[in-house]
Amino acid sequence: MKSSGLEINESHVRRVFAFTDQVVEQYPNRLAGTEACRDAANRIKQEFIKNCDPGSVQVEEFTVHPKSFLKYIPGLVVLYIICSILLYFQFPLPALIGYSLAIFVFYSQFVRYWEVFDSLFPKTTGYNVFGTIEPEGEVRQQVIVSAHHDAAYVFQLIARVPRYYARFITGGILFLVLGFLVSLVGIVLAIFDISIPGWIPLVLIAGSLLMLPLAFFTTGQVSPAAGDNMIAVAIASETAKLFHDAKKVGTNPLRHTRLMVASFDAEEAGLRGARAFCQKHREELLRVKTYVLNIDTLYKVKDLSFLEKDLNASVKLSHEMAQDCVDISKSLGYPAKISIMPFGAGSTDAAEFGKMRVEATTLVGISFDISQFREGLVYHTPNDLSKYIEPAMVEAALKIVRDCIVKKDSEFGSI
């Protein structure tokens, strides 16, 4: 399937790791909106300039409120405790209002990544970087290879007690819902001058013991974010270099397919960078047939899969594109499967394209089954360093991305 001049060897893998380590070491604490993240975006721009068509690389700024994504969680824990105490003293109506607010905030910000409460948090500037390689002939479709360069806060539950992560998340949700239902029943009982049995609010107050660890879901500590997700940015850049070098020597393998590589900011702040890109380029993305191959969280080849559902399983991605990638992977000798992003595991930037019905999938190298999280997991921890990424995973990603691009271009020619 691959074209002449697109062979991949150990030197490509070494360059990917070298670029990843350089950015991770020189620009630590790459939270969206920080100086470090801006400088990392500029460094990525320099790399893209070398590997894309002259004049095609752009950096686009957008406004983001990064703390709106997770930093409200301690407030929800406090609100839960207050509402439980209100129930104990037989004030079901204000308790119901409080529980309802907590559930809505959690659902809108953590589950669906809406921007309902963003304006309540400080705003700053994010930076998306992208560049293109034009085909030999007329552009009739495009493939976007994307990743994100911002880092995540360390998720303290994953870093310290990963096997209990799912239980704390599930338990916290259940107690919120239980508090809502009890307060609702309490209002009905109050009509008949009946009080809620005192032991029930005490159970809810005791539930605070399960909620309290969620108040420290994140602190100020930031992950190095090599596997999630600087390695993927380096793979996107190396992919561009592969096709750019072939084009420079007069053997452009692309006939009618534009190749775009993109590094988004603020993925760890609720996909705000990809969302800004999609909003700004909506017309172009829909006018030209577009395929998005997003790359995220690469660690082990045995966990290689392609998403067909994203954003806590609420957004449909392209099953057909995911299946194509699985077939390509297997033809190269790599085990792969189609998977979904389960509830509680979060999302990738592909979701923003999926919302627009642009065909997209995400290549991942980790299991997102949060019930199976165990010790040794480096994702969203201080240990997210390149030494925990398998070189075989990087090589596999490079070959799969290359063959996906070439396959899409060859299919167009056969239509």
NORVENDA-V183460 format. One record per pair of residues at least 24 apart in sequence whose ideal C-beta (glycine too) atoms are under 6 Angstrom apart, sorted by the first residue. I is the first residue (numbers start at 1). J is the second residue. D is the distance in whole Angstrom. If there is no record, write none. Layout:
i->[I;I]
j->[J;J]
d->[D;D]
This chain:
i->[1;1;1;2;2;3;3;5;5;6;6;8;8;12;12;13;13;13;15;16;16;16;16;17;19;20;20;20;20;20;21;23;24;24;24;29;30;30;31;32;32;32;32;32;32;32;33;33;33;37;38;40;41;41;44;44;44;45;47;48;51;51;51;51;52;52;52;53;53;53;56;56;57;59;59;60;61;61;62;62;63;64;64;64;64;65;65;65;66;67;68;68;68;69;69;70;73;73;74;76;77;77;77;80;81;83;84;84;84;87;87;88;90;92;92;92;93;95;96;96;99;99;99;102;103;111;113;113;126;126;126;127;128;128;128;128;129;130;130;131;132;132;133;133;133;134;135;135;135;135;136;136;137;137;139;140;141;141;141;142;142;142;142;143;143;143;143;143;144;144;144;145;145;145;145;145;146;146;146;147;147;147;147;147;147;148;148;148;148;149;149;150;150;150;150;151;151;151;152;152;152;153;154;154;154;154;155;156;158;159;162;162;162;163;165;165;166;166;168;169;171;172;172;175;179;223;223;224;224;225;226;226;226;227;227;227;227;228;228;229;231;231;232;232;233;235;235;235;236;239;254;255;256;257;257;264;267;271;271;274;274;275;278;278;285;290;291;291;292;292;293;294;294;294;294;295;296;296;296;297;297;298;298;299;299;299;300;300;301;301;301;301;303;303;303;304;304;304;305;305;305;306;306;306;307;307;307;307;308;309;310;310;310;310;310;311;311;312;313;313;313;315;315;315;316;317;317;317;317;318;318;318;321;321;322;325;328;328;328;329;332;334;341;344;345;365]
j->[403;406;407;403;406;253;406;246;251;242;402;398;399;238;398;391;394;395;238;234;235;238;394;386;234;226;230;231;234;386;386;230;224;226;230;222;150;151;222;64;66;126;150;265;266;269;64;66;124;150;127;149;127;129;129;149;263;129;237;131;237;240;241;244;131;133;240;132;133;134;131;132;131;127;129;128;125;127;126;276;123;126;266;269;272;118;121;123;269;121;117;118;121;269;270;218;214;217;215;102;211;214;215;211;208;179;201;204;205;183;201;201;195;183;186;187;187;183;183;184;179;180;183;176;176;312;270;271;265;266;273;265;264;265;273;277;263;260;262;261;258;260;243;244;259;258;254;255;256;257;252;255;255;256;258;256;257;289;412;258;260;288;290;257;259;291;405;408;260;262;292;236;239;261;293;401;262;294;349;229;232;233;236;263;295;229;264;267;349;233;263;265;266;267;268;222;223;225;223;268;380;218;221;223;381;382;380;216;380;381;373;374;377;374;370;373;370;371;213;344;210;211;214;207;204;380;384;384;385;384;384;385;386;298;299;384;389;297;379;296;298;389;295;296;263;295;397;398;261;401;409;409;412;408;409;349;349;349;352;349;352;352;352;356;358;358;359;408;353;360;404;348;349;350;362;363;348;362;364;364;366;365;393;365;366;389;365;390;390;392;393;396;365;366;367;334;336;365;337;339;364;338;361;363;339;341;361;362;338;340;341;347;348;350;351;347;351;343;340;342;343;351;354;355;354;350;354;360;361;359;360;361;359;361;361;404;400;403;404;400;399;396;368;370;370;393]
d->[5;6;6;6;6;4;6;4;5;6;6;5;6;6;6;5;5;5;6;4;6;5;5;6;4;6;5;5;5;5;5;5;5;5;6;4;5;4;6;6;4;5;4;5;4;5;6;5;3;5;6;5;4;5;5;6;5;5;5;4;6;4;4;5;3;6;5;6;5;6;5;4;4;6;5;5;5;6;5;4;5;4;5;6;5;4;4;5;4;5;6;4;4;5;4;5;6;5;4;5;5;6;4;6;5;6;6;4;5;6;4;4;6;5;3;5;6;4;4;6;5;4;6;6;5;5;4;6;4;5;5;5;5;6;5;5;5;6;4;6;6;5;5;6;4;6;4;6;5;5;5;5;5;5;5;4;5;4;6;4;6;5;5;6;6;5;5;6;5;6;5;5;5;5;5;6;4;5;6;5;3;4;5;6;5;5;5;4;6;5;5;5;6;6;5;5;5;4;5;4;5;4;4;5;6;6;4;5;5;4;4;6;5;6;6;5;4;4;6;5;4;5;5;4;5;6;5;5;6;6;5;5;4;6;5;5;5;5;6;5;5;6;4;6;5;6;5;6;4;5;5;6;5;6;4;5;5;6;5;4;4;5;5;6;6;5;5;6;5;4;6;6;5;4;4;5;5;5;6;5;5;4;5;5;5;6;6;5;6;5;5;6;5;5;5;6;5;6;5;4;6;6;5;6;6;6;6;4;5;4;5;5;6;5;4;4;4;5;5;6;6;4;5;6;6;6;5;5;5;4;6;6;5;5;4;6;6;5;6;5;5;5;6;5;5;5]
